Amino acid sequence: MRPAMLGRTVLAEEYGQLDTFPADPAQTLVELCGDELTALCPEVAAFQPDFYRWTVRYRPNQLCIETKSLKLYLLTWHDQRIFAEHLCARIARDLAAAVGAEVTVRLTQNKRGGIETTAEAVAGPAGPPAAQGE
């Protein structure tokens, strides 16, 4: 099964949909990182974006997140007014729902007022217990 967005132009109204593809049974960990995520401060009336670095980690159960759809999903937050902590938890829940596995999301907001904020959220069903020594 080929992800719906891969290899074609995606319409703006499709942004926010998360595509997946079957995981290889040998795949034990996926980590995705980036810095193209912005959202608006919910307490400032003006357009004042917060910029984030992000990391997503999960142990695939049966599905993996397709990265083009993830990038387009993350772009949908650019005009949303939301605190970093709430954004982190929402992304974790959305990704966990897409892959049916536990997902950890870590967001680090660029400094504002000299303070760097880092939030981490875990959502979704826990996978099989880690092997000894992991």
Summary of the structure (lengths in Angstrom):
residues: 134
radius of gyration: 15.7
end to end distance: 31.7
largest distance: 50.9
contacts: 372
relative contact order: 0.20
helix: 21%
strand: 35%
